[in-house]
Amino acid sequence: MLRKFIVILFFISAVSFSQNSQLADNYFRKGEYEKATTLYKQLYKKNKVRRDYFKKLLSCYQLTENFESASTLLNNHQKEFPKQVNIIIEIGYNLQLQHQQEKAIPFYEKALQIVESNSHSGYLIGRTFQENHLLDYALKAYKKAMELNPDLNYDAYIAFIYGEKADIENMFDAYLNMVEKNENFYPTVQRYAGMFITDDSENANNILFRKLILKRLQKNPNNSWNKLLSWLYMQQKDYNNALIQEIALYKRDLEDLSRIADLGDVAFNNKDYETSKAGFTYILENTQDSNLILNTHLYLLEIAIATASSKKEYENVEQQFLQLFTTYGNGSATLNLKVLYANFLAFKKNKPDQAITILKEILTDAGSQFQYGTVKLKLGDILVYTNKFNRALINYSQVQTHLKNSTLAQTARFKVAQTSYFKGDFKWALTQLKVLKKSTSQLIANDALDLSLLISDNIVGDTIHDALKTYANAELLAFQNKNKQAIDTLSIVLEKFKGRSIEDEALFKQAELFTIIKKYKSAENNYLRVIELQKDGILVDDAYFNLANLYENKFNNIEKAKEMYQKIIFEFPSSIYLVDARKRFRKLRGDKIK
């Protein structure tokens, strides 16, 4: 019974001690140092070996300018723990806070001498200097310890200090030293160096980082340098140069093509079809893995579909599909190929019935819930294409039910919202979109936010929602590749609902469709009207960027293109097009882009 009582008493005491610690920390964070001092005194008295209690109590004295108590604490602690060599730095810093710099320096120098005699003390001394913002002394301590003992590695701390000092070059060098000593530090360096890198290749930090890596690569070819260069180019969306590095890596080891495949996928999703094609073509030329070959053909087909613009090219794509079915058969291995083929038949060949038949047949071949969900999603898309909305919604809902919380389920929810929007059921669409705005997939979250804003902005004050219903119908027609009908429907919106909030959306959407059917002059007029309609509207920077593309690539009017890019650079500093606008403007101006 006594033993049980002692255990209970000990437990209560531990809980109380923990609560006091949390309360003291809370007071300290809030700047209530007098209250924190009282609690830290108790905590320190009970557990003097806890460095955090000692340091917080010392800080409380110093922050309230009670330097006499701070000095007493330091002297008593040093007597009780003479082997804690970092205390001499604290004594020096306490003097410095009292504007006695000359008296403080000898203590700092003494701490550095301790590192000379014992390199392993370098961490504690360096860290104490660092905690007290004595960054130059911290650098000396870390560097001296590493010089005396090459087995020690304080490069991460050194890099952090240089970062605090805004000495970016030395910071990058320290991070690269980490990789040079141990390639396992590559992800760490990528994470922390990435905080100073942007997606602009002409950013000073990007240029500096690239130069430092290239300098090391020239002296000592190392996989990590190629990986870091590839990563840097990827941040800058310079996928071609990233591919050059990945191919160099593969040639050195001849082990794994997955990095090239990943790069090809990213390039494809960012519509750099040329680099994506080059990457996947390289894979085909260097692998005997049948699964990888088939997956690579899938990407190459998607690229061919995305870049095809003539009947002959589409016929060539279909022949490639048929050839692959002949080679790989019609089993579960070609399920993804069949899904892509069904999509091609419906949206490019206008053969939705044939596509639906194929998808229904391959549902039985699905080897996993994920494959089943993929087929169901595509089936839903093609049912929307044929105006069978209710059947489409059933398919999407089944994916949501069977694959809860997955990315596929979130995609299905978005498609439910989009289909409801096409039908004119705006309230139900908003209900679905509200959930999706917090999606783990950034792409889905962004799409959900865009559609939610479109609906919300255009149902206020319009009880029958005529304007939005007509616009949604135009978007459905565009989804169904009925571009001319969509353009005509948008013309009705512009004529019938002129002055409504939907007007700029209709002008912009119509301009995009004009571009697809190669009516570039009409597209130009629409974009100019968007700009005139609302100088600070959310679509204005999009309009300027698309205009610049038209002038540069369709009208060959370089001066006008430069003018549009400049508009984005100087008037829309937060635009998502800012980096691309700068790059393209510099290129058109004739700058040498490295």
N, C-alpha and C positions, 0 to 999 in steps of 0.2 A: 504493500500500500504506500509505504514511504517512497519507494522507488518511483511509483507512478506519479506521486505528488511532485517529486523533484523534476521529472520529465515535463510535467505540465508547467511548472514554474519556469523552467528553462525556455520552454516554447513561448510563454507570455513575454519573457524578457527579450527574446530574439525578435519577436514581432514589434515590441515597443521600440527597440533599438533601430530596426529597419524603418519604422515610421518616422522616428526622429531624423534619420539620415535623409529621407525623402523630403521632409518638411524643411530641413536646413537647405537642401539643394534648391527647393522651390523659392525660399526667401532670397537665396543668392541670385538666382536667375531674375527675380523681380527687382533686384537692387536694394532690398531691405537688409543691409549688411549688419546693422546692430542686432537684429533678431537672429540672423544667421550666425553671428559670432557666438552668441550664448549657446546655441545648439552644437556648433562645431567644437567649442571648448569641451563640452561633455563627451562628445564622440571621440575626440582626440585623446582625452584623458583615459578613456576606457580601452582605446586601441591605438597606441602610438606608432605602430608599425604600418598603419594604413597611410600611404603617401598622400592619397586624395584628401583625407581629413586634415593632415598637416598643411597641405598646400592651400586648401580652401580657407582654413583659419588664418593662415599668413596673409592671404589675399584680402580677407575681410579687414584685417588691421591696416593693411596698406591702402585699401580703397577708402577707408575712413581717416587716413593720415595719422593713424595711431602708431607711429614708427617706433616709439619706445617699447610698446608691447610686442611689436613685430621683432625688434632686436632681442628682447628677452626670450621670446619663443625660439628664435634661431640659435642663440647661444646655449640655451638649455638642451635643445634637441641635438645640437652638435656634440655636447658633452656626453649625452646618453647614447648617441649613435655615431661614434667617431669615424666609422668606416663608410658612412654615406657621404661620398666625396662631392656630390652635387650641392651640398649645403653651402659650400664656400661661394658658389655662384649666387645663391639666394641672399647671402650676406652682402655681396657686392651690389646686387640689384636693389636691395633695400637702401643702401647708401646712395645709389644713383637716383632713386625716387626722391631723395632728399636734396638733390642737386649737388651731390658730392662725387662727381664723376671721377676726379683724380684719385680719390680714396677707393673707388669701386674697381678701377682697372687692375690693380695688383691682384685682387681676388680672381678676376677673370683669367689673368695670365697664369696664376697658380693652378687653376683648373686645367688649362691647356697643358701645363707641365705634367700633370697627373696622367693625361692621355699619353704623353711621351714615354712615361715609365710603365704604363699598363694600357695597351691598345683596347682591351675589352671594356674599359671604362668609357670609351668613346661614345657609346650609345647613350648612356645615362647623362653624361655631361653635355653632349650635343643636344639631346632632347630638352634638358633644363634650360640651356641657352635659348633654344627655339621657343619654349613656352613663355619665356620672358621677353620675347621679341628682339633678342640679341642675335640677329640672323647672321651677321658676319662672323661672330665668334662660333656660332653653331656650325657654319660651313668649315671653319678651321678645324674644329673638333672632329667632325665626321671624316674629313679628308685626311687629317693626320692619322687617325685610327686605321683607315683603309691603306694608307701608304705604309704603315708599319706592319700591318697584317693583311695581306692580299685576300685572305679567306673571308674577311668581313665585307659586307655589302650594304652600304648606307645610301646607295644611289637614289632610292625612292625619296628619302628624306631630303637629300641634296636637291633633287628636282623640285620638290614641293617648296623649298626655301627660295630657289630661284624664281619660281612662279609667284611667290609672295612679293619678291623684289621687282617683278615685272621684267626680269632678265630672261626673255623667252629663248634666246639662242642657247644659253647655258642650261636652261631647264630641259629643252629638247635633247641636248647632248647627254645630260644625265640619264634621261629615259632610255636613250639609245645605248648607253653604257650597260644598262640593266639587261637589255636584249643580247648585247654582245657577250656578256658573261653567262647568260642562261636564256635559251630560246623560249623557255616556259613563261617568261615574263612578257611575251608578245601581247597577249590579251590585256594585261595590266597597262602596258604602255599605250596600246590602242585606245583604251578607255580614258586615260588621263590626258594624253596628248590631244585626243579628240575634243576636249573641252576648249582647246585653243584653235581648232581647225574649223573652217567654214566650207560651204559648197562653192565658194568663189576661188577659182584657180589663181587669180591675180591678187588674192589677199596676201598681205606681207607674211603672215605666219605660215600659210600654205607654201609659199615660195621658199621660205627659210627651212621648213621641215624637209621639203623635197631636196634642197641642196645638201643638207646635212646627211640625208640617207644616201644620195648619189655619191657623195664623197667617200662614205664608208664602203659602199658597194664596189667602187673602183679599187679601193685598197684591199678589200677582202670579200670576195663573193660569198654571200651568205643567204640562205633561204629567207631568213627573217627580214632582210632588207627588201627583197622582192615582194614579200607579203605586205610589208608596210607601205611600199610604193603602190602596190595594187589597191590596198585599202584606201590610201590617200586619193588615188584617181577615182575610186568608187564614190568617195564623199563628194568629189567634184563632178560626178556624173560623166567623167571622161572614160567611158567604158572601153574604148579602143586601146588606150594606153594601159588600162588595167589588164586587158587581155594579153598584151605583150608580156607583162610581168608574169602572168599565170602560165603562159606557154613556156617562158624561161624556167619557171619552177618545175614544170612537168618534165622538160627536157633534161633537167639536172638529175631528177630522181626516177622518172618513168614509173611512178607508182600509182597515182590517183588522179583521175580526170574530174572528180566531183567538184573541185573548186572552179574549173572552167565551166562546168554545167551550171553551177550556181550563178556565176557571172552572166552566162548566156540568158538565164531566166530573168535576172534583174534588168539586163539590157533590154530584153523583150518587153517587160512590163513598163519600161520607160520609153518604149517606142524607138529605141535605137536598133532597128531591125538589121542594119548592115553588120554591126558588131556582133549581135546575137547570132546571125547566120554564120559569120566567120568562126565564132566559138564552137557552135554545134557541128559545123563542117569539119573542123579540126578533130573533134571527138570521133566522128565517124571514121576519119582516116587513121585513128590511132587506137582503136579498141576492137576486141573480138567478143566482148560481152553482149550477148543477144538482147538482154533486157535493156541495157544502156543504148544499144543501137536502135531498138524500137522506140524508146522514149525520146531519143534524139530526132528520129524521123517525125515524131509528133510535133516537136518544136519547129522543125523546118517546114512542116506543113502549115502550122499556124502562121509562121512568117510569110509563107507564100500566099496564104489567104489574105493576110493583112495588107500585103503590098500589091496584090493583083488588081488590075483596073480594066481588063478587057475580057471579052468572052473567051478568047483563045487561051488566056492565062488561067481562067477558071476551069476550062476543059483540061488543061494540063494538070492542074491540081487534082481534079477528079481521077485522072489516070494514075496519079501517084497513090491515091487512096486504094484504088483497085489492085494495083501492083503489090502494095503492102499486105492486103488481105490475102492475096495469092501466096505470098511468101510466108506469112505468119499464121494463116488460118483464121477461123471465126470463133475461137474459144475465148475463155476468160482473159487470156493474155492480151487480147486486142480490144478489151472493153473500152479503154480510154480512147483508142483510135476510132471505135464505132461512135462514141459520144461526139467526138469532134466531127466525124463524117455526117452525123445526123444534123448537127448545128450548121454545117456547110450546106447540106441539102436544103434546109429550111430557109436560112437567112441569105444565102448567096445564089442558090439555084431555084428558090421559090417552089420547093417540093416538100411542103410540110407533112403531107399524109405519109409519104415514103419515110420521112424522118421519124414520125411518131411510131410507125410500124417497127422500125429498127430498134428504137428505144424500148418499146414494150417487150420485144424478143430478148433483149440482153438483160432485162431485169432478173431473169433466172440465172444469168451467168455471174451476177454480182457475188464476189467472194467475201465481202465484208459490208458492214453497215455503212461505212464511208463510201464504198463504191455504189451501193444501193442509193444512198442519198444524192450522189453526184448525178446518177441517171435520172432520178426523180426531179431534181432541180432543172435539168435540161428539158425534160418532158414538160414541166410547167412552163418554161420559157416558150416552147414551141406552141403550146396550147394558147398562151397569150397572143402569140403571133397570129393565131387563127381565130381570135376573139372568143375562145372558149374559157372565159374568165373563171367561172365557178369550178370547173375541172382543174384548172391551173392552181387555184387556191387550195384545193384538196391535196394536190401533190406537194405543194410547199408546206402545208400544215403537217403532212406526214413526216417530212424531213425534220421539222421542228420537234415533233413528238419523239421520234426515234433517236435523234442525235442531240439531245438537250445540252445547251451551253457550249456546243462546238462552234467553230467558225462557220461550218456548213449550215448549222441551225440559225445562226445570226444572219447569214446570207439569205436563207429561206424567209426569215422574218422581214427582211428588207423587201424581198420580192412580193410578199403579201401586202406590204404597205404600198409598194409601187403599183401593183395590180389594182388595189383598192382605189388608188389615186386615178388610174386610167379609167376606172368605172365611175368615178365621181363620188365615191364614198370617202370624203375627205376626213371626217371625224375618226373613222376607224383607222385610216392611214396614219393620222397624227398619234393615235394611241400606240400603234406599233413603233413609230419613229421615236417616240419619247423614250422608250426602252433602249433603242439602238444607239441613241446619242452617247451612251456610256459603253458602247461595244469595245471589246478588247482589240478588235481589228480597227486600226486607224482609218483605213479606207472606207469600211462600212460606216463608221461613226461620222466621217466627213460627208458621205453621200446622204446619210440619214439627216444630218443637220441641214444640208442644202435643200433637200426636198421639204423638210419641216418648215423652213423659213419661207420657201416659195408658197406653200399652202397657207401658212399663218398670215403672211402679208397680204394675201389676196382673197381671204374669206371675210375679213373684217368689213362690216358695213354693206355686205352683199349677201342678202338672205338666200337668194336662189343660186348664187355662185355661177352665173352664166359665163362670165369672163374666164374663170379658172377652168370650168368644164370644157370650154372650147379650146383653151390652151392645152389642157391635159389630153384632149382628143388629138391635137396636133402632135404631141409628144408620142402618143401611141402609134400614130401613122409613121412617124420617123423610126420608132422601134421596129416597125414592120417593113422598113425599107421602102415605104411609099412616100418618097421624099417630095415629089411634086404636089401630091395631095396635102401633105403636111404644110408645105409652103402656102398653098391656097387657103388652108384653114387658118394659118397664122395671119394671113392678109385680112381675113374676117375679123380676127381679134383686133388688129391694128385699126381697122375701119370702124368697127362697132363699139370698141371700148377705148377709144383714144382718150388719153389723159388719165386713165386708170394706172394703178401701180404695176399692172401686168405688162404695160406697153414696152418697157425696156427689155424685159425677159423675152417677149415675142420678137422684137427686133433682132435681138442677139441670136436667138435660136434659129430664126429665119436666115440670118447671115451665115451661120454654120452650114445650113442645108444648101444655100446658094453656092457655097464653096465646094460642097460634095458634088453638085451637079455642074460644077465649073462655070457658074455665072458669077465671075469674080467682081465685075463692076457693080452688080446688085449687092453683093456681099459688102463691098467697100462702102456703098451708100448707107447700108443699114448700120454698119459700125460707126460711121460718122454721125448718124442720127442718135445712136445710143449716147455718144459723147455730148452732143448738143442738148439732149434731153435732160441730163442730170450730171453736171460737171464732177460732182463728188459721189456719184452712185457706185454701188458695189461692183458693177460690171464694166466700169470705165477703163480700168487698167487692163482687163481682159480684152476689151475692144481695141485699145492701143496696141497691145501685143499681137493680136490677130491681124490688125491692119499692117503692122510692120512686116509680118510674114507674107502677106499679100504683096506689098510693095517690093519686098526683097526677092521673092521666089516666083511670083506670077506676073508682075508688071515690070520687073527689072528696073525699078525706080529706087536706086540706092540712097539718094538724098532724102526722099520721103521716108524710107525705111529708117534711116538714121534719126530723122526727126521724131518718129514715133517711139523709137527706143529711148531717145533722150527724154521724152515726156515721162516715161516710166521711171527713169533714173532720177530725175530732179523733182517730180511731183508725186511719186508714189513710193517712198522709201521703204514701206512695209509690204510692198507687193510680192507675191510669190514668184513673179517674173523678173524681179530685180537683177538677180545674178545672171540669168540668161540674157536679159536685155543688155547688161554691161558687156558680156562676152561678145554678143553679136555686133554691138555698136563698135567695139574695138576692132573686131575683124573687118567690118565694113570700112572703118576709118583707115585700115592698113597697118594697124599695130602688129608687131610680131608677138604672137601668142605662144608662149613656151609650154 
